[in-house]
Amino acid sequence: MVADDIADQLLAALREALTNTARHAHATAVDVAAEATVTRPPLRVADDGRGIDPARTRSGGLANFHARAVEPGGTLTLTPRRPTGTVLEWTVPLPADNG
């Protein structure tokens, strides 16, 4: 349902999210959800790890990940998962002619 370039971005975002989880979160479980919609292909990755320190600013991988979403007009949100972990939501807009 999505163009190859968007699918490539989505897969790269998923790889990066899973890599960050494996390297930093010390999680025992990760839930991944991705679905195509008419306007945006959302990606949601939730883990049960130690979470992101709210005092930490975006650097390195997170900054690149954020830029990958924002440059084409998308969003990246990171929120705490209760009782532990992080929820990452990444979306980019689909081209108008893709529907």
C-alpha positions as a printed NumPy array, in Angstrom:
array([[ 0.   ,  0.   ,  0.   ],
       [ 2.965,  2.383,  0.388],
       [ 5.612,  3.472, -2.089],
       [ 8.96 ,  1.704, -1.984],
       [10.814,  4.742, -0.618],
       [ 8.349,  5.079,  2.286],
       [ 8.508,  1.333,  2.955],
       [12.318,  1.594,  2.999],
       [12.107,  4.453,  5.531],
       [ 9.671,  2.468,  7.668],
       [11.942, -0.59 ,  7.689],
       [14.986,  1.547,  8.493],
       [13.069,  3.16 , 11.362],
       [12.05 , -0.262, 12.682],
       [15.638, -1.539, 12.501],
       [16.885,  1.528, 14.341],
       [14.172,  1.247, 17.011],
       [14.966, -2.421, 17.624],
       [18.713, -1.742, 17.66 ],
       [18.269,  1.043, 20.226],
       [16.096, -1.244, 22.338],
       [18.647, -4.059, 22.21 ],
       [21.605, -1.788, 22.996],
       [20.175,  0.511, 25.632],
       [16.838, -0.563, 27.116],
       [17.716, -3.904, 28.719],
       [14.198, -4.969, 27.732],
       [12.83 , -8.494, 27.969],
       [ 9.949, -7.879, 25.54 ],
       [ 9.209, -5.616, 22.581],
       [ 5.843, -5.102, 20.882],
       [ 5.859, -3.841, 17.279],
       [ 2.85 , -2.53 , 15.383],
       [ 2.83 , -1.06 , 11.887],
       [-0.135, -0.419,  9.671],
       [-0.717,  1.432,  6.463],
       [-3.315,  4.182,  6.51 ],
       [-4.427,  6.511,  3.761],
       [-2.187,  9.362,  4.923],
       [ 0.533,  7.967,  7.206],
       [ 2.197,  4.618,  7.852],
       [ 2.535,  4.606, 11.646],
       [ 5.148,  2.537, 13.423],
       [ 4.801,  1.837, 17.141],
       [ 7.499,  0.066, 19.131],
       [ 6.956, -0.492, 22.86 ],
       [ 9.451, -2.157, 25.188],
       [ 9.533, -3.091, 28.851],
       [13.068, -1.822, 29.43 ],
       [14.433,  0.795, 31.75 ],
       [13.084,  3.751, 29.776],
       [14.741,  6.946, 28.603],
       [16.082,  9.377, 31.16 ],
       [13.905, 12.501, 30.765],
       [16.915, 14.705, 31.532],
       [18.812, 13.296, 28.556],
       [18.706, 15.309, 25.355],
       [18.471, 13.713, 21.925],
       [21.877, 12.727, 20.662],
       [23.414, 10.258, 18.266],
       [20.949,  7.628, 17.148],
       [17.874,  9.354, 18.566],
       [18.758, 12.604, 16.813],
       [19.168, 10.75 , 13.503],
       [15.933,  8.869, 14.091],
       [14.107, 12.118, 14.828],
       [15.549, 13.763, 11.701],
       [14.463, 10.787,  9.561],
       [10.866, 11.432, 10.638],
       [10.834, 15.241, 10.665],
       [12.599, 15.908,  7.341],
       [ 9.696, 14.54 ,  5.257],
       [ 7.131, 16.193,  7.568],
       [ 6.567, 13.334,  9.994],
       [ 6.811, 12.916, 13.727],
       [ 8.696, 10.946, 16.33 ],
       [ 7.351, 10.706, 19.852],
       [ 8.896,  8.912, 22.796],
       [ 6.749,  8.405, 25.868],
       [ 7.122,  6.358, 29.031],
       [ 5.448,  2.97 , 29.113],
       [ 3.999,  2.007, 32.466],
       [ 5.198,  0.399, 34.627],
       [ 8.541,  0.369, 32.776],
       [ 9.821,  0.988, 29.299],
       [ 9.365,  3.298, 26.368],
       [ 6.818,  3.708, 23.583],
       [ 8.166,  5.041, 20.302],
       [ 5.766,  6.262, 17.63 ],
       [ 7.125,  7.224, 14.204],
       [ 5.127,  8.45 , 11.204],
       [ 5.816, 10.118,  7.879],
       [ 3.231, 11.519,  5.462],
       [ 2.432,  9.573,  2.344],
       [ 2.514, 11.299, -1.042],
       [-0.905, 12.568, -2.167],
       [-0.874, 10.287, -5.228],
       [-0.24 ,  7.148, -3.187],
       [-3.833,  6.395, -2.27 ]])
